[in-house]
Amino acid sequence: MKFKSRKDFLFSAVLLGVPIFIIALITLSIIKGEMTRDEYWVLPLVLVIVGFMLWFYYGTNYELNKDGFIYRCGPINGKINPNRIKEIVKGKTLWMGFRPATARKGLIIKYDQYGEIYISPKSNEAFIEQILELNRNIKISEY
C-alpha cells in the first residue's frame, strides 16, 4: 500500500517559497539588465537546485508491502524490513537526523539498535495499522 507524504505550511513555504523567490530575483535582474551575459552560467545551476527542491517536495512517499517499508524522498530512497522495526513514536517531530518527510508531527520509526527515521504519512493511524499487519511486535508510543 502506498502512502503520500503530508505537507504542512512550514515545509511548503520553505520548499516552494525559496525557488519562487530565487527565480523572481534572477528574472528581475535579467529584465533590469543587471545580469550580464558572463553571469548567465548561474541559470543552469539555479534550475538544478530548484529542480531538486521540487523533487523533494513532490517526490516524497512511502510504501508498505510484504518486502518491507520503502521510503522515497527525491533522490533519496531506501528499504527497511518490518521485522527490524522495534518502535514507532506518534505525533513527535524529529528535527535532527534522517527525515524523508514534509510535515511536522509525523512518525519516528526506531529500528535495529540505534536507527531512527522520521516520516510524515498523510494518516499516521492508517500507516501504523498497515505496518502492524506486517509485524505485530512493534511497540507504538505516543508523544
Disulfide bonds with the S-S distance in Angstrom:
none
